[in-house]
Amino acid sequence: MICDSCKQNPAKIIVKKIVDGYQSEIHLCETCAQNNDSSANDSNFDITEFIKGILNMQNSSNSAPFPEAYGNAFGFGNAENIKCPTCNLSIGEFRKTVKFGCDDCYKTFDKIIEPIVRRMHSRTIHTGKVSKSAAPSDKGTLHEMAEIQQQLAKAISDEDYEQAAIFRDKLRQLREVSKAAEGKSNE
Amino acid sequence: MSDEAYINDIVVTTRVRLARNITDIPYPIKTTDESALLAVNKAVAATELNPELADDHFGFTSINTLNELNRRSMVERHLISPELGKYKQSGVIINADSTISIMVNEEDHIRIQCILKGLKLLEAYEMVNRIDDAMQEVIPFSYSDKYGFLTSCPSNLGTGMRAGVMVHIPALTISNRLPQIAGMANRFGLAIRGMYGEGSEALGDLFQISNQHSLGITEEEIVNSIHSISREIIKLEREERNSLLINQEDELKDRIYRAYGILTNACVISTRESMSLLSLMRMGVDLGLFVDITDAKLDDLIIKIQPATLALSYNENADDRSLNIYRASFIQQELLN
């Protein structure tokens, strides 16, 4: 068996991981296993695959069953080559390290961030401490969305699907409102 | 046993950290010498030179001024992460009693961390929150309404907070109930790892439990979920210890006294072996088998026998063999005096 990481040397070590209740196995050669010690590689192994998945979705040959779930990642053109104008980080680099290079990366790669964030946190809107530097903006809608997101999660875990559907529709509605507001502020 | 001691024999330490970045400076992976130095200067201005934090007596140490052994010892004492030093101009700002350490230019510009003994989630959170507030008076942190505090890795977005406890659960380990604990942690949205964090081995039956999600959840919710699981683990570990005492009292005492026997008679001993034996002894202390020794003493000893920390107290050039010999005599001295 060939090493899953470098795809060159024979794999000698099997790394077993249980993430979110799912067991996965990675076969590594000795060199890659040593490098795999670092925490970054360890926690990001499956997320790098996930990001690759999102980026590959734009190729029509590899279409996802629910492409709309990935937002607008498809409108990206040749995404691998897109670079942040401020720090020069490319999406290819991000895929390898799962680290952004500056605040502006969050604007540059905006379209692919939401599915990644959702995958990592199950949520997409901050509800915690507000920064002192936070600009006054349309926090009302965002906070309402976050609240409904929580209620939706609770309804699903309580198996109350009727309520869940109501929250889902409400969330969709608010998302439209928030998008419209964003569009206006960008004009 | 007081309520606190009742908890502290299982929850060894509590840790809370906040990840922050300074606006308009590229993150450490994309930094230049100039911008990295700017981040250091701003971090120092917001801590060491911040009148609001004068009572904390913060001091900055550049990683470049530490030799390899000192750096490793700081990792062993959980003051810095093994990754500190990977990027330009990194260092750490530590308060007088080493309960708060602020890493500069690790993966993010700033990582404010507080470690306290026992189960003290609220206290630890309040400490880092106070530092965060005071620093924000001096430097603006990267923030978006949607994603909260911006971090280099999106896994830390939102609160930028990771809270966790280190638990000592030898009875649950003996009874092979770790998968059950891991499953429970998962349902709470928490992760379970070895003593030295991600990817590390669980030496001495010590495990870290911390939150996986930092976005879409409030700081209070994170604190509460770690608190609930800690109480649950304390209960399970205690039940398991009782059941071992009822069903296999002699076998359990035999294991513990043998551990003590080896620790007080060995001539050569590795870190790994010491830790698994000290773990058994620690359970012995909790069960009242050793009257002159406390958990606190053993917790201290576990840090002191780590390779780099031990070498610093012995001989900086010691090789593994002489370190293993010295460790054996060091442990004997600590346990018998």
Interface residues (C-beta under 8 A of the other chain):
Chain A: I18 D20 G21 N36 D37 S38 S39 A40 D42 S43 N44 I47 T86 C87 N88 L89 T97 V98 K99 F100 G101 C102 D103 Y106 I113 I116 V117 M120 H121 S122 R123 T124 I125 H126 T127 G128 K129 S131 K132 S133 A134 A135 S137 D138 K139 L142 A146 Q149 Q150
Chain B: N21 T23 D24 I25 P26 Y27 I29 K30 S81 P82 E83 E107 N129 D132 D133 Q136 E137 P140 F141 S142 Y143 S144 D145 K146 Y147 G148 F149 L150 S152 C153 P154 S155 L157 G158 T159 M161 A182 G183 N186 G189 G197 E198 G199 H213 S214 L215 G216 I217 T218 E219
